[in-house]
């Protein structure tokens, strides 16, 4: 079933009746899925349920004006809409509830997200773009409330870019910018800062965004009087309403049970946003939530009898049914027949989904039982193994954990035995893990041939008389080459436009490429990230600039929950190859410490984190990433823009490899590992150490995520037998991560003659000023003395104690 997109004026009365009946069937189907879905959770077949009951009718109206090429960025109540655009079947609904790990059975996330989180496939199985203009699109949902809003802004802005920027290949992504980005949010979640930040930004940018606010007066169990001033989000945002003299929003309000009014409202919103590129807010009020917030509780606990009675009367499906009968479109008996047929279809679909989910697991169960029985027959511990077999056999609806756990426990009983059956079981367990684990772990990063790890290094080349220039000139000229070579690229951030960024790395580029491609934005880091995510999901190559690394904290939730998990939560069927540009390292002051990488790298797995030591290296990273399909954070050294570097003659072409370290100085006594601005201090100290007879090998990490994929650091440790990690993050921050990678992942411990050392900043943030930096972060003297102390322990005669 798919909701028809014709308007009422375009069709005959018979067509009109047929369309309404079809809509009613979709609404009832969705409602029955919600009701039966709750029972499946309560009986234990599913872990958790959060459903779209009570929101069915407005979503039918929305589906009528949702066109091919449009994008949805919603929240976990939109199942009726997904059914209406033919992107969610009954079986797929239940497959998601059961966490079926097949992308065909559960195309939303292959069981990686709980039910209620919807997305479509922007990519084929090879990671290549599909033609998004020929399909209806939904960006993959996330659970954090209002977290879908920043992305919505970018999805809408893409239409503006495609409409107004020339020379972009739009064939797969846009038809003259006529697409709308449609957002949904619950009324309570409009209390979140991300909502207000996005609403303000969309009003400033004037993008084709329509936000539907589903208002059932509650947020979980908390009434609107505790959520929103005046208990009405549209009332308090009236100041955004556009007028003859001021750009702004079109704000519409409609009852969620009024089928005809909803259709008229959504047609009006679509026309305004699509044609005029004006954002529209639709406040859908008088909605209900018949089963409460989720399967975790009952709404009878917090709603009065009067409210529950009102909800029963004004349930949107009930009101739609009344409207159909009152307008002689169908009789009560006809609708009753439809209801019975639909209930059976939902039950049958549920059963089919459960059987499809269970079938391969039961086959694995039987295979395991056979192997365990074979090993029991030749084992001295047959009695104990038979107990495990009996327990596994008794499980009528097994999960994979049951099977693998049983097999691994049996291996404990035969650890000292020798038999072919034991070897067969060991092989089976290993193969099972290797086969099943990717169902839950794959696609954290791109697995396509466009992975950043597949882009080969291209070294910068130089004329014999190459000039020494400020680092900012290299980064600026490289951006110039990027914008010239890639029409789909654009950059935006605070001070990025008119003045060419605070360090002049974009000097003159707005004048050359225009305000849409090199743009200033407001002070709103979360939606800067959101702009980038949404535009990248629609085929553009945005570079979102966050002025300083410290300000990343404002956007960290979006980076962590949305961008970093996108490929993973869609099993490689959506991507957002966004480049995040910022600057940090050796910054001075509590709020400008530029060093919080321990937190960052552990929160944004799924995004590459790159820490170039100079602007040539940074420029090379941009060039590499634009050949790949992955997101990354590039942290330029703030104190590197005025340092002199040789000007390459292949600007825009050289590429810094990702995940590869560089040995910047060879040595034999100790391996020193660092990155960014601190690496330059280490280089300086290495020269001073030579003067006292210590020959240090210095390695630039360059890339924190991924880390040293060729395991070059352990090769150095095998030579020097000593290791020190120097980092300006707090103790236990990035240095702990680096040390773990070297010692545990690369197994460097086997080559060490002594304890591996870390030298970090103090636990507090740096005090302001040069002395604040000196006494807060590792100084040249700190590094020298720490290395010298290591050598003193090795040879106190040649290296007497310094102090």
Buried (B, 14 or more C-beta within 10 A) or exposed (E): EEBBBEEBEEBEEEEBBBBBBBBBBBBBBBBBBBBBBBEBBEEEBBEEBBBBBBBBBBBBBBBBBBBBBBBBBBBBBBBBBBBBBEBBBBBBBBBBBBBBBBBEBBBBBBBBBBBBBBBBBBBEEEBEBBEBBEBBBBBBBBBBBBBBBBBBBBBBBBBBBBBBBEEBEBEBBBBEBBBBBBBBBBBBBBBBEBBBBBBBBBBBBBBBBBBBBBBBBBBBEBBBEEBBEEBBBBEEBEEBEBEEEEEBBBBBBBBBBBBEBBBBBBBBBBEBBBEEBBBBBBBBBBBBBBBBBBBEEEBEEBBEEEBBEBBEEBBBBBBBBBBBBEEEBBEEEEBEEBBEEBBEBBEEBBEBBBEBBBEEBBEBBBBBBEBBBBBBEBBEBBEBBBEBBEEBBEEEEBBBEBBBEBBEBBEEBBEEEEBEBBEEBBEBBEEBEEEBEEBEEBBBBBBBEBBBBEBEEBEBEEEEEBEEBBBBBBBBBBBBBBBEEBBBBBBBBBBBBEEBBBBBBBBEBBEEBBEBBBBBBEEBBBBBBBBBBBBBBBBBBBBBBBBBBBBBBBBBBBBBBBBBBBBBBBBBBBBBBBBBBBBBBBBBBEEBBBBBBBBBBBBBBBBBBBBBBBBBBBBBBBBBBBEBBBBBBBBBBBBBBEBEBBBBEBBBBBBBBBBBBBBBBEBBBBBBBBBBBBBBBBBEBBEBBBEEEBBBBBBBBBBBBBBBEEBBBBBBBBBBBBBBBBBBBBBEBBBBBBBEBBBEEBEBEEBBEEEBBBBBBEEEBBBEEEEBBBEBBBBEEBBBBBBBBBBBEBEEEEBEEEE
